Amino acid sequence: MTVLHEVSIEQGAQLLKLLGDKTRLTIVSILMYEECCVCELVEVLKMSQPSISQHIAKLKSAEIVKERRKGQWIFYRINKDSELFPLVESISTHIPDQKDQIKQLEVNGMRVCCD
């Protein structure tokens, strides 16, 4: 686990507000385990692609998530370089991990379905 360092009250409040949404908290929990593309998150969360993309945009704006392009596809992962990462990591240890969600995608042959 990463060593915690102090963030401002403002930063902490903004992060907690952002992660106060169940969908965004679930996305962060998934991305703590594995990098994913939007199509995988759509399948796991049973939500529309535009809805997932809006949540991802908010997480990117806060620099919690970053992207990696592979051809025409974009994969998202937790931004471990963010000054908020230690707090995000700490929060994620207190909620159920989502490894089974990704493993179920693999079992169903739906992992990286956009390749």
FENMOFEN-V630145 format. One record per residue. N is the residue number from 1. RES is the residue in three letters. PSI is psi in whole degrees, -180 to 180 (NA if undefined). BURIAL is + if it has 16 or more other ideal C-beta (glycine too) atoms within 10 Angstrom, else -. Layout:
N & RES & PSI & BURIAL
N & RES & PSI & BURIAL
//
This chain:
1 & MET & 141 & -
2 & THR & 145 & -
3 & VAL & 130 & -
4 & LEU & 140 & -
5 & HIS & 162 & -
6 & GLU & 135 & -
7 & VAL & 162 & -
8 & SER & 159 & -
9 & ILE & -42 & -
10 & GLU & -49 & -
11 & GLN & -44 & -
12 & GLY & -43 & -
13 & ALA & -42 & -
14 & GLN & -41 & -
15 & LEU & -46 & +
16 & LEU & -36 & -
17 & LYS & -44 & -
18 & LEU & -44 & +
19 & LEU & -1 & +
20 & GLY & -10 & -
21 & ASP & 128 & -
22 & LYS & -42 & -
23 & THR & -47 & -
24 & ARG & -37 & +
25 & LEU & -40 & +
26 & THR & -43 & +
27 & ILE & -47 & +
28 & VAL & -43 & +
29 & SER & -42 & +
30 & ILE & -47 & +
31 & LEU & -19 & +
32 & MET & -29 & +
33 & TYR & -43 & +
34 & GLU & 144 & +
35 & GLU & 141 & +
36 & CYS & 158 & +
37 & CYS & 162 & +
38 & VAL & -39 & +
39 & CYS & -33 & +
40 & GLU & -41 & +
41 & LEU & -36 & +
42 & VAL & -45 & +
43 & GLU & -45 & +
44 & VAL & -45 & +
45 & LEU & -9 & +
46 & LYS & 48 & -
47 & MET & 166 & -
48 & SER & 156 & -
49 & GLN & -44 & -
50 & PRO & -37 & -
51 & SER & -47 & -
52 & ILE & -43 & +
53 & SER & -36 & +
54 & GLN & -42 & -
55 & HIS & -44 & +
56 & ILE & -42 & +
57 & ALA & -41 & -
58 & LYS & -40 & +
59 & LEU & -37 & +
60 & LYS & -42 & -
61 & SER & -34 & -
62 & ALA & 2 & +
63 & GLU & 27 & -
64 & ILE & -30 & +
65 & VAL & 144 & +
66 & LYS & 168 & +
67 & GLU & 159 & -
68 & ARG & 129 & -
69 & ARG & 140 & -
70 & LYS & 98 & -
71 & GLY & -127 & -
72 & GLN & -4 & -
73 & TRP & 151 & -
74 & ILE & 129 & -
75 & PHE & 140 & +
76 & TYR & 146 & +
77 & ARG & 164 & -
78 & ILE & 139 & +
79 & ASN & 95 & +
80 & LYS & -10 & -
81 & ASP & -9 & -
82 & SER & 143 & +
83 & GLU & -18 & -
84 & LEU & -8 & +
85 & PHE & -45 & +
86 & PRO & -37 & +
87 & LEU & -42 & +
88 & VAL & -45 & +
89 & GLU & -43 & +
90 & SER & -46 & -
91 & ILE & -42 & +
92 & SER & -23 & +
93 & THR & -14 & -
94 & HIS & 4 & -
95 & ILE & 158 & -
96 & PRO & 136 & -
97 & ASP & 163 & -
98 & GLN & 22 & +
99 & LYS & -39 & -
100 & ASP & -31 & -
101 & GLN & -45 & +
102 & ILE & -41 & +
103 & LYS & -37 & -
104 & GLN & -37 & -
105 & LEU & -43 & +
106 & GLU & -46 & -
107 & VAL & -40 & -
108 & ASN & 1 & -
109 & GLY & 26 & -
110 & MET & 10 & -
111 & ARG & 129 & +
112 & VAL & 56 & -
113 & CYS & -7 & -
114 & CYS & 1 & -
115 & ASP & NA & -
//
